[in-house]
Amino acid sequence: MSTFQAPKGTYDLLPPRSATFLAVREAIAAPLRNSGYGYVETPGFENVELFSRGVGESTDIVTKEMYTLTTKGGDQLALRPEGTASVLRAALQGNLHKAGLLPVKLWYSGSYYRYERAQAGRYRHFSQVGAEAIGAEDPALDAELIILADQAYRTLGLRNFRILLNSLGDKECRPVYREALQAFLRGLDLDEETVRRAEINPLRVLDDKRESVQEQLTGAPMLRDYLCDACKAYHEEVRALVTAAGVAFEDDEKLVRGLDYYTRTTFEFVHDGLGSQSAVGGGGRYDGLSEMIGGPALPSVGWALGVDRTVLALEAEGVALDIPAATSVFAVALGEEARRVLFGKVTELRRAGVAADFGYGGKGLKGAMKDANRSGARFAVVAGERDLAEGVVQFKDMASGEQTAVPLAELVDTVRARLA
Ligand code: AMP
């Protein structure tokens, strides 16, 4: 072990588990790529104000969890705690939002940073794959995103997840509700911090996980009873489209989520095998965010799915992804001359698109065959001085153990034929 360890709340992705992470990212991205979403990549850090204005001054993410830094030049930056604000900023800066081109549909994959209390499933560095559909108010877009996330989870083989759905209203009806809720909360017996939260962001109190708070919330005014007609109709249409797609969801009136920018549709994907960190993904509509960061009105909707927790969910369900062996052919050379020749053949195989590896380190037959086994290769190619003198290599089927001599000149064609 070295003197150094990965920082608290972080961990390294190492083989073989890292292959599952790649497969999860790919499985989430595939339905997006297949549905008109283009790839976007933004910097790992942004001007800190993008997040304080975008995500919200009163959220935990901004007040407690952001990694901020001042550069030598005096710029105030923050490691990105989430993807939506950055992606919207990039779309605006890149002028992707010109009339006629809307909605702009983008997907991304990357690392995010939050200074959280580290525990199982909650890290300070984590991975998300996300999607944003920018610049259209259309319930079919909200439905599309929910359906695509469901498709991603199902292709991975996940079963024990649930979709929670709610509407947070819009700038017409939410303020009225906010006031009614605030009046109710003022009558409760809450600790100082919660009282403060009730004044800044009362909806978040609904989300409080503590029993002592939840008990007191019975009888609280519910947003459902305050939704304006437009929000009600919009939400009904989203529900109808998702239902028609055969995707089951639960209405959850208390689903608020920890980011201030959400309006109307909000949803979360929860997995029941993960204990307290049960949210594997979440998202919603953020019709006001563009204006909050200085852009034009651009009603939008998006989600982010957590890669780390999706992997944990797979492990909790005992789902092993079908990950093909990385190596198809493993070459073992005995002696210097064979080493040069087989190394050349491995290069040739790789250039022909065959996944090939080579026994390095001069281990001798036994040790090198162990490496061949470990690689998961279907075939081993073994050659010593005598084989080369005869112009052949030994071609071994690792599953059956069957071994045949193959002329050196025919090796690449033989391998390709046997793999096909
Ligand atoms: P959020 O932006 O908080 O809605 O997060 C979206 C998804 O990202 C969550 O459902 C989690 O799967 C994942 N996520 C968020 N924060 C963390 C974290 N600290 N550690 C691991 N995954 C996280």
Boltz pocket constraint, residues with backbone or C-beta under 6 A from the ligand:
constraints:
  - pocket:
      binder: B
      contacts: [[A, 81], [A, 82], [A, 114], [A, 116], [A, 121], [A, 122], [A, 123], [A, 124], [A, 125], [A, 126], [A, 127], [A, 128], [A, 258], [A, 269], [A, 279], [A, 280], [A, 281], [A, 282], [A, 283], [A, 304], [A, 305], [A, 306], [A, 307], [A, 308], [A, 309], [A, 310]]
      max_distance: 6.0
